[in-house]
Amino acid sequence: MPLDSLELKKPLVIMDDDFDVCERLKSMLSGHGFDVFVARNKQSVLQLADDHQADLFLLDINMGPGHESESLEVLEALKQKNSANKVVLFSAFISHDRAKRALAAGAEAYIEKSGVRTTLYRKRSLISLSNHSLHFTRNLSLLRNLERGF
């Protein structure tokens, strides 16, 4: 197969402290046109962004005790590095205040990671979904739209 006919995958960096979540997301998103890289901390995210020219990021907002603000710090660092970087924050523990704070800091969206009920916060809208497959389709669509610049 000629090289020009190969589809290049879009680099996407995920930061989460839960190994299983990272592996599930990597598996799902790799099958949908993304080249997924996993980071465990701020330094790893910034290094992967440089190494792979990534501009699309999915960050867990709750990185564990003592690291509560790490995702917002990463978000700010990524936006300072390149204001065109697209950052989506997610959490198992949804909070309207956290969502507002994340969006105010420059996040493109805030997603609840849940198989039962999902709330997707975007800069201009709030969508509640109850079907897990619809949740994945919508969130995948969001990532693709972010990749294209809406």
SULNOR-V39643 format. One line per field, one symbol per residue. phi: phi as a letter, one per 40 degrees, with the letter a starting at -180 (. if undefined). burial: + if it has 16 or more other C-alpha atoms within 10 Angstrom, else -. Layout:
phi=???
burial=???
//
This chain:
phi=.ccccccccccbbbbacbdccdcccccccccbgbccbbbbadccccccdccbfcbbbbbccbchdgbdccccccdccccccaccdbbbbaacbcacccccccccchccabbccaccbbbbcbdbabbbbbbcccdccccccdccccccgg
burial=---------++++++++----+---+--++---+++++++++--++-++----++++++++++------+++-+++-++-----+++++++--+----++-++--+++++++++---+++++------+-----++--+--+++-++---
//
